[in-house]
C-alpha cells in the first residue's frame, strides 16, 4: 500500500511524487483550471472533476466540465482551462508518465 498526501503550500496545483512509478500514471490535482495552452506529444491527460465546474478548450472546442465528469485529452490535442468556479477541484492523470512531454502552444 502507498498513501500520498497533498502538500498544498499555497500552490493551486501539485503532484503526488510518492506515487511516481513506471507502473502508475503521474497523478496530480488542481484547485483551479490553469489557463496555459499546451499539448502533449505522447501522453493522455485524464481529468477527473471532483468539485465545482470549469470550461476547458480542446482544439478550439469549449467543453463545460462538472463534478463527476471525466475527460481524456489525447496526445496532440491543444487544450487549456479558461474558467472555473471558486470551489473547483480536479485530479489529473498522465498516462503513461512521460517526462518533458508538454509543449506550450506558443512554442509549437
Buried (B, 14 or more C-beta within 10 A) or exposed (E): EEEEEEEEEEEBBBBBEEBEEEEBBBBBBBBBBEEEBBBBEEBBBBBBBBEBBBBBBBEEEEBEBEBEBEBEBEEEBBBBBEBBBEEBBBBBBBBBBBEEBBBEEEEE
